[in-house]
């Protein structure tokens, strides 16, 4: 991991992170970088803000699109529920066909960018305490840094398994310059400790600027506990209860609510509020989100964007697995199958597939070609489903469990669930997670913590290993993790490749 020694220069260059509460003039202003050193930089309150801002930047770097696909798609193609028209996107095709290897650039991007975010978080946690500034503000910045470090590690440990755990700044003399891997449980201990400390850091419960909030911390912690209850740690009932209790704190706060319309999920005006608990931030014409060209069909002339790549869309069989009458599967809700032509908006073209409307920025697609749509990393619907699943596992069906999952179903115009056994309700909640959180980088994580996959034909859950995708490939045990990137194995002989790669 030689890149870890580069974090300081990256920090200075990336200290202009866009957050919605910051004016364009603020984040476009060029500072004088000629005299920045480790000794004189961390001396002012604005330096604390700058180092924390730098941690957010790497949230954006796995997102995107284009003719090479994008790293975020890796977690979607691994579910067997996504398709692509982009023949040159070999990284996508290898994952989709379950012939992935350690040379995949998507995995390398996750590894490198997440460790860069961790490096900046480590720097913030080490240096901010020594800055003379308002103590409450200092505590909040440290809370943000710990939340973000936890978030990066949470992704890495689920994607790669046993990974290197670095919690201090690294330089050429550091023992962590070439760190060994640690068991996953050690990583989870740091994640939980960071989030518990972030909970006590004085963060506001919500933050419409897009910064980390107490609601985001508690939501992430509920997800972490849910994962720890399942595979690979299998901590069971105690951690299902922890997950349920933490999710219930978010629910009982009354600070978040489901949007009345699915259109609000893709409305840039609704970012960081309502259902959106935490998001990766983008701003049109400054730092625009760039996955719009990936979610439109290949060269069918429907968009103001000229690059129509067809990089990712939903498998027909998956969309057809939604219940009859489920609003989410209706046209231009979560998916779309037709659209007007760029050359004549009075004419409509059948697109021949189910494309992703959930992430579709209408204004950008029809006119501006610059999207300010944020990427949702945590939303209230997930918290409700986490609570429902965890509480059902801990204590069985209850009115509260039914209310949480039925709130999701009512918005989808589906009848309430009732009268189910614990096992029946468990699978009903899982199905809601698959259908509600589709194409939000959640499903593969659910598959690996449950060791289950959804059969779109039988509409039942079956064991992960041996599950056959609707288009042929069969999951093996090795697909429970992604391979550690080749470059990292070569650079650090203490790293051992995951089994099967």
Rosetta blueprint (number, residue, H / E / L):
1 X L
2 X H
3 X H
4 X H
5 X H
6 X H
7 X H
8 X H
9 X H
10 X H
11 X H
12 X H
13 X H
14 X L
15 X L
16 X L
17 X L
18 X L
19 X L
20 X L
21 X L
22 X L
23 X L
24 X H
25 X H
26 X H
27 X H
28 X H
29 X L
30 X L
31 X L
32 X L
33 X L
34 X L
35 X L
36 X L
37 X L
38 X H
39 X H
40 X H
41 X H
42 X L
43 X L
44 X L
45 X H
46 X H
47 X H
48 X H
49 X H
50 X H
51 X H
52 X H
53 X H
54 X H
55 X H
56 X H
57 X H
58 X L
59 X L
60 X L
61 X L
62 X L
63 X L
64 X L
65 X L
66 X L
67 X L
68 X L
69 X L
70 X L
71 X H
72 X H
73 X H
74 X H
75 X H
76 X H
77 X H
78 X L
79 X L
80 X L
81 X L
82 X E
83 X E
84 X L
85 X L
86 X L
87 X L
88 X L
89 X L
90 X H
91 X H
92 X H
93 X H
94 X H
95 X H
96 X H
97 X L
98 X L
99 X L
100 X L
101 X L
102 X L
103 X L
104 X L
105 X H
106 X H
107 X H
108 X H
109 X H
110 X H
111 X H
112 X H
113 X H
114 X H
115 X H
116 X H
117 X H
118 X H
119 X H
120 X H
121 X H
122 X H
123 X H
124 X H
125 X H
126 X H
127 X H
128 X H
129 X H
130 X H
131 X L
132 X L
133 X L
134 X L
135 X H
136 X H
137 X H
138 X H
139 X H
140 X H
141 X H
142 X H
143 X H
144 X H
145 X H
146 X H
147 X H
148 X H
149 X H
150 X H
151 X H
152 X H
153 X H
154 X H
155 X H
156 X H
157 X H
158 X H
159 X H
160 X H
161 X L
162 X L
163 X E
164 X E
165 X L
166 X L
167 X L
168 X L
169 X L
170 X L
171 X L
172 X L
173 X L
174 X L
175 X H
176 X H
177 X H
178 X H
179 X L
180 X L
181 X E
182 X E
183 X L
184 X H
185 X H
186 X H
187 X H
188 X H
189 X H
190 X H
191 X H
192 X H
193 X H
194 X H
195 X H
196 X H
197 X H
198 X H
199 X H
200 X L
201 X L
202 X L
203 X L
204 X L
205 X L
206 X L
207 X L
208 X L
209 X L
210 X L
211 X L
212 X L
213 X L
214 X H
215 X H
216 X H
217 X H
218 X H
219 X H
220 X H
221 X H
222 X H
223 X H
224 X H
225 X H
226 X H
227 X H
228 X H
229 X H
230 X L
231 X L
232 X L
233 X L
234 X L
235 X L
236 X L
237 X H
238 X H
239 X H
240 X H
241 X H
242 X H
243 X H
244 X H
245 X H
246 X H
247 X H
248 X H
249 X H
250 X H
251 X H
252 X H
253 X H
254 X L
255 X L
256 X L
257 X L
258 X L
259 X L
260 X L
261 X L
262 X H
263 X H
264 X H
265 X H
266 X H
267 X L
268 X H
269 X H
270 X H
271 X L
272 X L
273 X L
274 X L
275 X L
276 X E
277 X E
278 X E
279 X E
280 X E
281 X L
282 X L
283 X E
284 X L
285 X L
286 X L
287 X E
288 X L
289 X E
290 X L
291 X L
292 X H
293 X H
294 X H
295 X L
296 X L
297 X L
298 X L
299 X L
300 X L
301 X L
302 X L
303 X L
304 X L
305 X L
306 X L
307 X L
308 X L
309 X L
310 X L
311 X L
312 X L
313 X E
314 X E
315 X L
316 X H
317 X H
318 X H
319 X H
320 X L
321 X L
322 X L
323 X L
324 X L
325 X L
326 X L
327 X H
328 X H
329 X H
330 X L
331 X E
332 X L
333 X L
334 X L
335 X E
336 X E
337 X E
338 X E
339 X E
340 X E
341 X E
342 X L
343 X L
344 X E
345 X E
346 X E
347 X E
348 X E
349 X E
350 X E
351 X E
352 X E
353 X E
354 X E
355 X E
356 X E
357 X L
358 X L
359 X L
360 X L
361 X L
362 X H
363 X H
364 X H
365 X H
366 X H
367 X H
368 X H
369 X L
370 X L
371 X E
372 X L
373 X L
374 X L
375 X E
376 X E
377 X E
378 X E
379 X E
380 X H
381 X H
382 X H
383 X H
384 X H
385 X H
386 X H
387 X H
388 X H
389 X H
390 X H
391 X H
392 X H
393 X H
394 X H
395 X H
396 X L
397 X L
398 X L
399 X H
400 X H
401 X H
402 X H
403 X H
404 X H
405 X H
406 X H
407 X H
408 X H
409 X H
410 X H
411 X H
412 X L
413 X L
414 X L
415 X L
416 X L
417 X L
418 X L
419 X L
420 X L
421 X L
422 X H
423 X H
424 X H
425 X H
426 X H
427 X H
428 X H
429 X H
430 X H
431 X H
432 X H
433 X H
434 X H
435 X H
436 X H
437 X L
438 X L
439 X L
440 X L
441 X L
442 X L
443 X H
444 X H
445 X H
446 X H
447 X H
448 X H
449 X H
450 X H
451 X L
452 X E
453 X E
454 X E
455 X E
456 X L
457 X L
458 X L
459 X L
460 X E
461 X E
462 X E
463 X E
464 X L
465 X L
466 X L
467 X L
468 X E
469 X L
470 X L
471 X L
472 X L
473 X L
474 X E
475 X L
476 X L
477 X H
478 X H
479 X H
480 X H
481 X L
482 X L
483 X L
484 X L
485 X L
486 X H
487 X H
488 X H
489 X H
490 X H
491 X H
492 X L
493 X L
494 X L
495 X L
496 X L
497 X L
498 X L
499 X L
500 X L
501 X L
